[in-house]
Amino acid sequence: MNTPSPLAPVRFSDEEVDRYARQLVLSEIGGPGQQALKRARVLIVGLGGVGAPAALYLAAAGVGTLGLIDHDKVALSNLQRQIIFTTADAERPKVEAGAEHLAALNPHVAVEPFAERLTPANAPGIIERFDLVLDGTDDFETRFAVNAACVATGVPLVSGALGRWNGQVGVFTGQPCYQCLVPETPPDAETCARVGVVGALAGVIGAMAALEAIKLITGAGEPLTSRLMLYDGLAGTSRVVKIAADPACPVCG
């Protein structure tokens, strides 16, 4: 018996064709790109300000499998920017509530929840099961663990971060890696809980991160590989800078 090719054509129902109609007419995506999205397995690390809107857009776009990893529960203070949740979700595990809302948005997407913290110990085993990782966490210990596991397993990483009125998105595919950009935890590292953040900024950065993931999966356009987009919400401006590889980087050097 012949073994089916992993790139065998994916069949879409009439409902799916209607659902994805606005993407299917894009020459950069079309049928092949939509099939690639349906075959794709994307892990979202952290259902926070970046991960929540990114998860909604990736589910809506038709990514076949979304992994959600977050150990936290929904708090009322999350709702100002983590738009995947509702008031009724307060105190529920984020991955449980998130999976429920993603299934309601698109029943054709499989969701794999991980109600745990991603650590250096479990990161490689989880990440190697996915084709791409989108990291939206706000602590550097987790970001470093995600980056190291992505480099070790060869899985591309889309990284998004935000605070106050500013955000950034970058794509890392080996060398340079995220730790080339941030060698160690900054002494003045900030979190949204401490310095605040405007909710709509999370939507901007989360959507940008989702767009980069879609581009990587479908081969459309030019992803932000080895580049960092910096967005200033107050000024309404953005700029893109190149990321240089660090020969002494302990992860990819």
N, C-alpha and C positions, 0 to 999 in steps of 0.2 A: 504494500500500500504506500502510495506517495505521501510524504510529509508535507502539509500545507505550508506555503511560504508565509513568513511573518508579514510580508508586504502584499499579500493577496488583497484584491479589491474588497473594500468594505461596502456592504449594501445599506442603503438608506430607505426608510419607509417614506411614503408620501408625506406623512406628517413632518418628518425630519427635513425633507426637501423644502417644504413650506417654511419651517422654522428657520432654516439657515439660508433662505433665499437671497438675502442681501449680501451674504458672504460669497455664495456660490457664483454670483455674477462678477465678482472681483477677479480680474485676470491674474492677480498675484496669488490668489487662493484657489478659486474654482473647485472642481471635483477632487483633484489630487490633494489639494491642501486641506479640504474638509475631511477627507479620509485620514490624512495624517493627524488631524486634530482628534478624530474619533479613536485612533489607535493609541494616542499619547497617554502617558501616565505622568501626572504632575503632582509633586508634593509641595504643599503650602505649609511653611513653618511659621506658626503664629497666626491666629485669627484675630489680629489686632487692627490698628488703623490702616495698615497697608494690606495685610492678608485678607481682611473681610471684603472690601470692594474688589480686590483682585479675584477672589474665589467666585464672586457673583459673575464677573465678566468672563472668566474662563469656563464656568458652567454654561453660561448663555451661549458662548462661542462653540460649544460642542466638544470640549475636551472629554475624552472617553472615561478616564478615571482620575479623580482628584483625591489625593491623600491629604488629610488635615491633622496636624499635630499641634496640640496645645493642652497644657495641664490645668488651665485656669477655668473659672466659672464666669458667667456673664454678670457684670455689675452695671448699675444704672449709669454710672459715669462713662461707660463704654459707648452708650447709645448715641452720643453726640457725633461720633465718627465711624463706629463699627456698624455700618448700615445693614449688615446681614442679619442682625438681631432685632427683636422687638421687645417692648416693655414686659410682655408675658414671659420672656426668656430669662429674666433676672434670676440668678442663683443656679441656673442650669449649666452643666458642663458645656463649654463653648463648642467642642467638636460635635456633641450630640445635637445641640440646637442648630449649628451650622449645617450639618448633614441633612437635617430635616428641611431647612429652607432651600438648600440647593436642589434637593429632590423635587420640591414643589416648583422650583423655577424651571428645571429641565429633568424630567424623569429618565432621559436617555443617558444620563451621567451616573457612573458608579462612584460612590464615595466610600473611602476607607478611613475611618476615624482612629486616631491614636490619642487617647486621653492621658498623655504623659509628657514630661519635659524631655526635650531632645538634649542628649548629653554626648560627650566624647565617646562614651562606652556604647551607646545604642545607635548613634548616628550612622555609622557605615552600614550596618545591617538593614536599617530602614531605607536609607537613601539609595542603596544599590538596586532597590526594587522599582525605582522610578527613572523616567527618561530626562526629567528636568526638575530643578528645585527652585521655588520662589520663596525667598526669606524676607520676612517683614518684621522680625523680632527687634526689640529695643534694648537688648543687653548684649554686650560684646562677648561674653563667655559663650553664649549660644551661637552668635555669628561666627566666631572662630571655629567652633565645633562643626557647624554646617559647612563652612569653607573647607576645612581639612578633609571632611568626608567626601565632599564633592570632588576635590582634587584626587583623592585616593581612588575613587570609583570611576572617575572620568565623566561625571554627570555635570552638565552645564548649570550655572547658578545665576539667577536673576536676584539682585539684592536691592531692596528699597528701604529708605529710612526717612524720618521726618521729625520735626519739632518746631514749636512756635509757628513761624510762617514760612519755613524753608523745608525743602525736601530734596532727595537725590535718588537716582536709579542708575545701576550699573549692571553689566553682564560680564561674567567671568567664565572662561572655558579653558582652564588649565593654568597657563602662565601668561600674564600676571594673574595672581589670585587676589582675593579680598584682603589677605594679610599683607600683601605688597602695598596696598593702599593704606591700611591701618595696621602697622606692625604690632602695636600693643594697645591695651585699653587706655584711652586718653584720660589724663588726671581730672579733667573737667567734664567727663562724660555726663550727658543730660538724658533724662527720660521725660516723656510727655506728662507723667504724673507730677513731676517736679517743676517743669518750666512751662507746661501748657502747650496746647496745639489747637489751631482752628480746624474744625471738623471737615470743612470742604477740602482742605489741603490733603487730607488722607484719601479723599476720592480721587484727586488729581494724581497723586503718587501711586496709589493702588492701581488705577487704570493704566498709567504708564508702564508699571511693572507687568501687568497682564498683557499689554500690547507687545512688550518685548518678548514675552513667553510665546505668544502667538506667532510672532515673526520667526523665532527660532524653530518652532515646530513646523511651520509651513514653508520656510525658506524664503519668505517674502521680505523685500527691502533689505536694509542694512541694520542689523541689530547693534546695540551699544556695546559690542564686544571690546573689552579692554578700554572702554571709555566710561565716563561718568557724567550724567546729565545733572546739573545743579539748577534747582528751580527756586526762585524768590517770589513767594506769593504776594508780598506787600508791594513790590515793584512791578509785578507782572512780567518778569523777565526770566530767561533761562540761558545757560551756556553749557557747552560740552567740553570736557578736558580729557586728554589722553592719560591713561594709567601706565606707568612704567613698571617693568618687572624688576624686582629686587633680587640680585644674584645671591644675597645672603638670606633670603626668605627661608625660614625653617620648614615651610609647607611645600612650596613649589620650586625653591631655588636649587 
